[in-house]
Amino acid sequence: MTFIRKSLLTGAAGFAALPAAAQEAASLDARVNAVFADFTGPFVNLIFAPLPGTSFPWIVLWLVVAASIFTIYFAFVQLRYFGHSISLVKGDYSDPDDAGEVSHFQALATALSGTVGLGNIAGVAVAVGIGGPGATFWMILAGLLGMASKFTECTLGVKYRNEYPDGTVSGGPMYYMSKGFKERGLPGGGILAILFSVFCILGALGGGNMFQANQAHAQITQITGDYPGWITGIIFAAVVFAVIVGGIKSIARVTEKVVPFMGIMYVGAAAIILIVNYDMIGWAFGQIFAGAFTGLGVAGGFVGALIQGFKRAAFSNEAGVGSAAIAHSAVRTKEPITEGFVSLLEPLIDTVVICTMTALVIIISQQLIIDAETGNYVLNDAGSAIATVDGNSGVALTSAAFASGISWFPYILALAVVLFAFSTMISWSYYGLKAWTYLFGEGKMSELIFKVIFCIFIVIGAAASLGPVIDFSDAAIFAMAVVNITALYFLMSIVRAELNSYSARLKSGEIKKFAH
Amino acid sequence: MTTKLVIGLDGAGSGDRALDFASDLASRIEDCELVVAYVIEWSPFSFQTAEENAQRHKRREEEISTARERVVEPAVASLQKKGITAKGVVRHGDVAHTLNSICEKEGGHQIIVCRTSESGLTKRIFGSSTANLVMSATVPVTVIG
């Protein structure tokens, strides 16, 4: 999932020289924007409000504090059970008689396809471009802490999922909120579940849909030249419609195969650049550590680096948001906690590995301008970010960094962004649908209504420049985290009981590897 | 001691030749049991959408049920009609690996399969299921042409 403000990708400059019809459409957009902004502004401002005297959004602190608490509460589960998590993904503990069911690997890959995306490509560039190389250190730290949040929510997601008589499953925070609270005799679970579902639907339609369509269109026009966004929107909507309504799974299967391939290709390209420049890796890590504690001249010093690193990690890996709990709950396992172990690999892959590689490529490519005398980074004219060689920021900075090593890579990158956007839309259509059916009940008609609404929003997202709508969508996704983490605090003792029980049985040999 | 032979079927017409060969062999052995196996090709490392994951258990049951009804049960019935002791097994997994696992679990002495109809790129890259079985099996394998 990606939470990069649209302006980072499209820029504000293109608004000036529009023809008359476009200006009319733009003024309509502007009116919609104004009405919508008035209506949703207070909510958006509340979610993204900075802590007093800083530019640090309280919601990021909320996510990082929760991740730290879970890390301590579960005694660094992400370190202690890392090896066991790998064994689970490899299938060492999977009963051969369960072959054909959803494996741990499949649940992890599906969840990753919803999180790995533009956040790893453009989001890191934003973090490093503003916070300097030091932001990478804090991003890695936030990713490592976020592993505990994923562990908590995904364990509960499997434990309290609904299994229907026909064999299908529905799971996610709304189910552990209602069932878990009831089991513990706590009030308010139902209300939290409804709140979460509402925010999840809004987040799915916005951040998981309109925003993705918008980004994909922005990327395509960078290669093809400008054309109306509704064309991209209709094509995307038709393909998504074919997958989620028409049931043409072959398209989804192709995407689900191509997206991991693109991810591997992206990491592979980064690895090649790093290998070719192996003599600079030590220097790059030196910049990361020095920048983490001194800032190396970036705006806001080391605190600026810390804010950017934490923000981008939280926005990229979705730990604590609750979406992963929906994705992971389909796995077939007798031990819910095993899916918790597997899910903790998600922030590791998304943030610690992929985001760090992006950051290293940007640092090593020397796109960020350094003052030769002081060794500090040079700020741009506005003093808000580090000056870059060609004035690039966001995805353009990542693209330029890769192009310095592999000249044709920007084309691959553009394709990757479009495919990641499509994959994220498919994932979020499911998350939104699960929230929708929780509120309005399971049933073909109910599901069809949501799916059609979802496709309509793709066209709107690609065609319009509805900044406030997108702001609201992002705010809705983070509102999911407010509700979800509140519930996790009340239910984390259940996860600890599961952990203690599993740990004891693992040590005693009751739980053992299967011979494959 | 009962001699157990495992017959691997792939749902194609060529499976009948394997069945005929196995039943002929069984009739020559005094105490022989046949295990008719059908493996649904599946990998735990494939990629699926979230919706496919949610429906996977249901689909798996449907796949097993279809394989039983259309392939395994008719084959077992035809063998039993000939007076041969037979049972059916349906499993998901890699065909070669799973057939061998079934044979080991059942205490089989031999695996009988037909030459498979795989062709093209898949066969060139990964080899056919039959070839893989011949190379990896822990018991003798008879391949019917």
Contacts between the chains, C-beta under 8 A, distances in Angstrom:
chain1	res1	chain2	res2	distance
A	91	B	44	5.4
A	94	B	44	6.9
A	96	B	93	7.6
A	96	B	101	6.7
A	99	B	42	6.5
A	99	B	44	7.3
A	99	B	91	6.2
A	99	B	92	4.2
A	99	B	93	4.6
A	99	B	98	7.4
A	100	B	40	6.6
A	100	B	42	5.2
A	100	B	56	7.9
A	100	B	60	4.2
A	100	B	63	7.0
A	100	B	64	7.5
A	100	B	91	7.8
A	100	B	92	3.0
A	100	B	93	7.6
A	101	B	56	6.1
A	101	B	57	6.0
A	101	B	60	6.0
A	102	B	48	7.4
A	102	B	53	4.7
A	102	B	56	4.6
A	102	B	57	7.5
A	103	B	44	3.5
A	103	B	45	7.3
A	105	B	44	5.7
A	105	B	45	5.3
A	106	B	44	6.6
A	106	B	45	7.7
A	106	B	46	6.8
A	106	B	47	7.1
A	106	B	48	5.4
A	106	B	53	6.3
A	107	B	53	6.4
A	109	B	47	5.3
A	109	B	48	7.8
A	110	B	47	7.4
A	110	B	48	6.1
A	110	B	49	6.6
A	110	B	50	5.2
A	110	B	53	5.6
A	113	B	47	7.5
A	114	B	50	7.5
A	166	B	58	5.5
A	167	B	55	7.7
A	167	B	57	4.2
A	167	B	58	3.5
A	167	B	60	7.9
A	167	B	61	5.8
A	168	B	54	5.6
A	168	B	55	5.3
A	168	B	57	7.2
A	168	B	58	5.3
A	169	B	54	5.4
A	169	B	57	7.0
A	170	B	54	6.9
A	243	B	49	7.8
A	244	B	51	7.4
A	249	B	49	7.5
A	249	B	52	6.7
A	252	B	49	4.7
A	252	B	52	7.4
A	253	B	47	7.5
A	253	B	48	7.7
A	253	B	49	7.9
A	256	B	47	4.0
A	256	B	48	6.3
A	256	B	49	5.9
A	257	B	47	5.5
A	259	B	47	7.8
A	260	B	47	5.9
A	326	B	50	7.3
A	327	B	50	5.3
A	327	B	53	7.7
A	330	B	50	6.9
A	330	B	53	3.6
A	330	B	54	4.7
A	330	B	56	6.6
A	331	B	53	7.5
A	332	B	56	7.5
A	332	B	57	6.3
A	426	B	49	5.8
A	426	B	50	7.8
A	427	B	49	7.6
A	427	B	50	5.9
A	430	B	49	7.0
A	430	B	50	4.0
A	430	B	51	5.2
A	430	B	54	7.7
A	431	B	50	7.5
A	433	B	51	7.9
